[in-house]
């Protein structure tokens, strides 16, 4: 169930991009919102408030709370101020409060900038016991929760996202669309100048055949979920994974994207990249990420429904 939402804030307008999605989710789920501000005591952190004074941090959250609680009962918005490492404090508070989801904005850094400067959202995701909703600053406000797009990639791990989306959809009376993106065969296979001479051996119809096979499988999974009382559809498309997910969610006027991620941090994430990262940067919708280590906790209904294709996160 989604009964408690934790929202980290650091006093900046960028971080406050999380307020509208948090309010929408809280209203749809009848959930409590807990606002947290961490006054850093050193090391990599969120941008600090103008003063490290705990009272000022508390006053800031108290001033922000009505913006979340305008559609909530007064006792459904709580504020918490702590000192320490922001990422560690956020995760600790999520555990202490038994939060069901964390909603926060991300600056969307990538590559070496991410490696050098780090990311609080990244570190929270890698250690959080619950899913985390990431919002790109500047994205349109989330006004409702009626349609959820859930990318799947053929692996049992990706079903962690399906399980989380099913719980969310059931609680909010929302619909789900499962999306499988099949990457076309690389163009270099057709290039005779490379000396591989593979072009004559490749049938261009294979791509469409792979897509049709993936669509059959994803629709079978959708039918299984529908049998549990959810409104679920399934579709497969050809294209580059991250861009197709973002474009499809836009075309369907989705309100939220839910997907699994390996949640790597540090050099591995900075240098290898992540499809989940790209989706967060490109999508207009908030993206709920579920760490794949939660596989044993998920409520996925099948573990052998798709085959082939690229995974959603390296």
For each residue, the residues with C-beta under 8 A, 3 or more apart:
1: 100 167 171
2: 5 25 29 31 100 101 167 168 171
3: 29 31 32 100
4: 31 32 33 34 97 98 99 100
5: 2 22 25 26 29 31 32 33 34 99 100 101 102 103
6: 34 36 90 93 94 97 99 101 102 103
7: 18 19 22 33 34 35 36 68 102 103 104
8: 15 18 36 37 38 46 86 90 102 104 120 124
9: 15 16 18 35 36 37 60 61 64
10: 15 37 38 46 47 48 49 86
11: 15 37 47 48 49 50 57 60
12: 15 16 47
13: 16 17 137
14: 17 105 107 137
15: 8 9 10 11 12 18 46 104 105
16: 9 12 13 19 64 105
17: 13 14 20 105 135 136 137 138 139
18: 7 8 9 15 21 22 103 104 105 133 135
19: 7 16 22 23 64 67 68
20: 17 23 24 141 142 143
21: 18 24 25 103 133 135 141 142 286
22: 5 7 18 19 25 26 33 68 103
23: 19 20 26 27 33 67 68 70 71 72
24: 20 21 27 28 142 143 144 145 255
25: 2 5 21 22 28 29 31 101 103 133 142 145 172
26: 5 22 23 29 30 31 32 33 68 71 72 76
27: 23 24 30 71 72
28: 24 25 144 145 171 172 174
29: 2 3 5 25 26 145 168 171 172
30: 26 27
31: 2 3 4 5 25 26 76 100
32: 3 4 5 26 76 77 78
33: 4 5 7 22 23 26 68 69 72 76 77 78
34: 4 5 6 7 77 78 79 80 93 97 99
35: 7 9 61 64 65 68 77 78 79 80
36: 6 7 8 9 61 79 80 81 82 89 90 93
37: 8 9 10 11 49 57 58 60 61 79 80 81 82
38: 8 10 45 46 81 82 83 84 85 86 89 90
39: 48 49 52 53 54 57 81 82 83
40: 43 45 46 48 52 83 84 85 86
41: 83 84 85
42: 45
43: 40 85
44: 85 117 118 120
45: 38 40 42 48 85 86 120
46: 8 10 15 38 40 86 120
47: 10 11 12
48: 10 11 39 40 45 52
49: 10 11 37 39 52 56 57 60
50: 11 56
51: 56
52: 39 40 48 49
53: 39 56 57
54: 39 57 58 81 83
55: 58 59
56: 49 50 51 53 59 60
57: 11 37 39 49 53 54 60 61 81
58: 37 54 55 61 62 79 81
59: 55 56 62 63
60: 9 11 37 49 56 57 63 64
61: 9 35 36 37 57 58 64 65 79 80 81
62: 58 59 65 79
63: 59 60 66
64: 9 16 19 35 60 61 67 68
65: 35 61 62 68 69 77 79
66: 63 69 70
67: 19 23 64 70
68: 7 19 22 23 26 33 35 64 65 72 77
69: 33 65 66 72 73 74 76 77
70: 23 66 67
71: 23 26 27
72: 23 26 27 33 68 69 76 77
73: 69 76
74: 69 77
75:
76: 26 31 32 33 69 72 73
77: 32 33 34 35 65 68 69 72 74
78: 32 33 34 35
79: 34 35 36 37 58 61 62 65
80: 34 35 36 37 61 93 97
81: 36 37 38 39 54 57 58 61
82: 36 37 38 39 89 93
83: 38 39 40 41 54 89
84: 38 40 41 88 89
85: 38 40 41 43 44 45 88 89
86: 8 10 38 40 45 46 89 90 120
87: 90 91 120 123 124 127
88: 84 85 91 92 127
89: 36 38 82 83 84 85 86 92 93
90: 6 8 36 38 86 87 93 94 102 104 120 124
91: 87 88 94 95 124 127 128 129
92: 88 89 95 96
93: 6 34 36 80 82 89 90 96 97 99
94: 6 90 91 97 99 102 128 129 130
95: 91 92 98 99 129
96: 92 93
97: 4 6 34 80 93 94
98: 4 95
99: 4 5 6 34 93 94 95 102 130
100: 1 2 3 4 5 31 130 131
101: 2 5 6 25 130 131 132 133 288
102: 5 6 7 8 90 94 99 124 128 130 131 132 133
103: 5 6 7 18 21 22 25 132 133 135 286
104: 7 8 15 18 90 120 121 124 132 133 134 135
105: 14 15 16 17 18 121 134 135 136 137
106: 119 121 134 135 136 137 280
107: 14 119 137
108: 136 137 280 281
109: 113 114 117 119
110: 113 114 270 273 277 281
111: 114 115 270 271 273
112: 115 116 270
113: 109 110 116 117
114: 109 110 111 117 118 119 122 269 270
115: 111 112 118 266 267 270 271
116: 112 113
117: 44 109 113 114
118: 44 114 115 122 123
119: 106 107 109 114 122 123
120: 8 44 45 46 86 87 90 104 123 124
121: 104 105 106 124 125 132 134
122: 114 118 119 125 126 265 269
123: 87 118 119 120 126 127 265
124: 8 87 90 91 102 104 120 121 127 128 132
125: 121 122 128 132 134 261 263 265 289 291
126: 122 123 263 264 265 291
127: 87 88 91 123 124
128: 91 94 102 124 125 131 132 291
129: 91 94 95
130: 94 99 100 101 102
131: 100 101 102 128 164 258 288 289 290 291 294
132: 101 102 103 104 121 124 125 128 288 289
133: 18 21 25 101 102 103 104 256 286 287 288 289
134: 104 105 106 121 125 280 286 287 288 289
135: 17 18 21 103 104 105 106 139 142 286
136: 17 105 106 108 139 280 281 283
137: 13 14 17 105 106 107 108
138: 17
139: 17 135 136 283 284 285 286
140: 284
141: 20 21
142: 20 21 24 25 135 145 255 256 285 286
143: 20 24 255
144: 24 28 255
145: 24 25 28 29 142 148 168 172 174 255 256
146: 174 175 255
147: 174 175 176 177 252 253 254 255 256
148: 145 165 168 169 174 175 176 177 254 255 256 257 258
149: 176 177 179 245 248 249 252 254 256 257 258 285
150: 161 162 165 176 177 178 179 257 258 259
151: 158 161 178 179 180 181 241 245 257 259 279 312
152: 158 159 161 162 178 179 180 218 221 306 312
153: 158 180 181 306 309 310 311 312
154: 158 180 214 305 306 307 308 309 311
155: 158 159 306 311
156: 159 295 300 303 304
157: 160 260 292 295
158: 151 152 153 154 155 161 162 259 260 292 311 312
159: 152 155 156 162 163 260 295 298 300 301 302 303
160: 157 163 164 260 290 291 292 294 295 297 298 300
161: 150 151 152 158 164 165 258 259 260 290
162: 150 152 158 159 165 166 178 221 225 298 300 301
163: 159 160 166 167 298 299 300 301
164: 131 160 161 167 168 258 288 290 298
165: 148 150 161 162 168 169 176 258 288
166: 162 163 169 170 176 225 228 230 299
167: 1 2 163 164 170 171 299
168: 2 29 145 148 164 165 171 172 174 256 258 288
169: 148 165 166 172 173 174 175 176 230 231
170: 166 167 173 229 230
171: 1 2 28 29 167 168
172: 25 28 29 145 168 169
173: 169 170
174: 28 145 146 147 148 168 169 231 255
175: 146 147 148 169 230 231 232 233
176: 147 148 149 150 165 166 169 222 225 230 231 232 233
177: 147 148 149 150 232 233 234 235 252 254
178: 150 151 152 162 218 221 222 225 232 233 234 235
179: 149 150 151 152 218 234 235 236 237 244 245 248
180: 151 152 153 154 214 215 217 218 234 235 236 237 306 309
181: 151 153 236 237 238 239 240 241 244 245 309 310
182: 207 210 211 214 236 237 238 308 309
183: 238 239 240 241 309 310
184: 207 238 239
185: 189 202 206 207
186: 189
187: 190 191
188: 191 194
189: 185 186 196 198 199 202
190: 187 198 199 202
191: 187 188 194 196 199
192: 195 197 199
193:
194: 188 191
195: 192
196: 189 191
197: 192 200
198: 189 190 201 202
199: 189 190 191 192 202
200: 197
201: 198
202: 185 189 190 198 199 206
203: 206
204: 207
205: 208 209
206: 185 202 203 209 210
207: 182 184 185 204 210 211 238
208: 205 211 212 238
209: 205 206 212 213
210: 182 206 207 213 214 308 309
211: 182 207 208 214 215 236 237 238
212: 208 209 215 216 236
213: 209 210 216 217 307 308
214: 154 180 182 210 211 217 218 236 306 308 309
215: 180 211 212 218 219 234 235 236
216: 212 213 219 220
217: 180 213 214 220 221 305 306 307
218: 152 178 179 180 214 215 221 222 234 235 236 305 306
219: 215 216 222 223 233 234 235
220: 216 217 223 224 234 305
221: 152 162 178 217 218 224 225 234 301 302 305 306
222: 176 178 218 219 225 226 232 233 234
223: 219 220 226 227 232 234
224: 220 221 227 228 301 302
225: 162 166 176 178 221 222 228 230 232 301
226: 222 223 229 230 231 232
227: 223 224
228: 166 224 225 301
229: 170 226
230: 166 169 170 175 176 225 226
231: 169 174 175 176 226
232: 175 176 177 178 222 223 225 226
233: 175 176 177 178 219 222
234: 177 178 179 180 215 218 219 220 221 222 223
235: 177 178 179 180 215 218 219 248
236: 179 180 181 182 211 212 214 215 218
237: 179 180 181 182 211 244 248
238: 181 182 183 184 207 208 211 244
239: 181 183 184 243 244
240: 181 183 243 244
241: 151 181 183 244 245 275 310 312
242: 245 246 275 278 279 282
243: 239 240 246 247 278 282
244: 179 181 237 238 239 240 241 247 248
245: 149 151 179 181 241 242 248 249 257 259 275 279 283
246: 242 243 249 250 279 282 283 284
247: 243 244 250 251
248: 149 179 235 237 244 245 251 252 254
249: 149 245 246 252 254 257 283 284 285
250: 246 247 253 254 283 284 285
251: 247 248
252: 147 149 177 248 249
253: 147 250
254: 147 148 149 177 248 249 250 257 285
255: 24 142 143 144 145 146 147 148 174 285
256: 133 142 145 147 148 149 168 285 286 287 288
257: 148 149 150 151 245 249 254 279 283 285 286 287 288
258: 131 148 149 150 161 164 165 168 287 288 290
259: 150 151 158 161 245 276 279 287 288 289 290 312
260: 157 158 159 160 161 289 290 291 292 312 313
261: 125 274 276 289 290 291 292 312 313
262: 274 291 292 313 314
263: 125 126 289 291 292 293
264: 126 268 269 272 274
265: 122 123 125 126 268 269
266: 115 269 270
267: 115 270 271
268: 264 265 271 272
269: 114 122 264 265 266 272 273 274 277
270: 110 111 112 114 115 266 267
271: 111 115 267 268
272: 264 268 269 314
273: 110 111 269 277 278 314
274: 261 262 264 269 277 278 313 314
275: 241 242 245 278 279 311 312 313 314
276: 259 261 279 280 287 289 312 313
277: 110 269 273 274 280 281
278: 242 243 273 274 275 281 282
279: 151 242 245 246 257 259 275 276 282 283 287
280: 106 108 134 136 276 277 283 287 289
281: 108 110 136 277 278
282: 242 243 246 278 279
283: 136 139 245 246 249 250 257 279 280 286 287
284: 139 140 246 249 250
285: 139 142 149 249 250 254 255 256 257
286: 21 103 133 134 135 139 142 256 257 283
287: 133 134 256 257 258 259 276 279 280 283
288: 101 131 132 133 134 164 165 168 256 257 258 259
289: 125 131 132 133 134 259 260 261 263 276 280
290: 131 160 161 164 258 259 260 261 294 298
291: 125 126 128 131 160 260 261 262 263 294
292: 157 158 160 260 261 262 263 295 313
293: 263
294: 131 160 290 291 297 298
295: 156 157 159 160 292 298 300
296:
297: 160 294
298: 159 160 162 163 164 290 294 295
299: 163 166 167
300: 156 159 160 162 163 295 303
301: 159 162 163 221 224 225 228
302: 159 221 224 305
303: 156 159 300
304: 156
305: 154 217 218 220 221 302
306: 152 153 154 155 180 214 217 218 221 309
307: 154 213 217
308: 154 182 210 213 214
309: 153 154 180 181 182 183 210 214 306
310: 153 181 183 241
311: 153 154 155 158 275 314
312: 151 152 153 158 241 259 260 261 275 276
313: 260 261 262 274 275 276 292
314: 262 272 273 274 275 311
